[in-house]
Amino acid sequence: LGLIVIILIAFIGWKGWDYYQSTYVGKDYYAVVKAPMPAETDIKADNGEVIGRGFKYNVDAYAENGEKRQLDFDVITSGDSANGSAYPEGTILQLKASEKRIIEKKVITSDKVPSSVKEKLGLS
């Protein structure tokens, strides 16, 4: 019985660690907002409830090592869950992304973009 409890605790700990790593630990990616620009739309929570109006972005983003990912994120511009404003075309973003979500978004200037990524983003 003691061995089963130890195995169960180890398994639960491993699953918790795995969930945390894939959800809350990410790396930096860099992107430029490009045309076509998204139209303002209703932004919905996972349960389908409209939580505000805003914009749905889909960007090609690059890590410093050259890894490319397509990242999707919303910016809610009105309503109780408002979290920002629309990004104009040409806005440079630093996105911290885990396997499952965008953890953080920052608007940056081109001098903050690693040189290995600038050409991929058309900034060189």
PyMOL commands that set and color helices and strands:
alter all, ss='L'
color gray80, all
select helices_A, chain A and resi 2-24+110-112+115-118
alter helices_A, ss='H'
color red, helices_A
select strands_A, chain A and resi 27-32+41-44+50-62+68-78+92-97+102-108
alter strands_A, ss='S'
color yellow, strands_A
deselect
rebuild
show_as cartoon
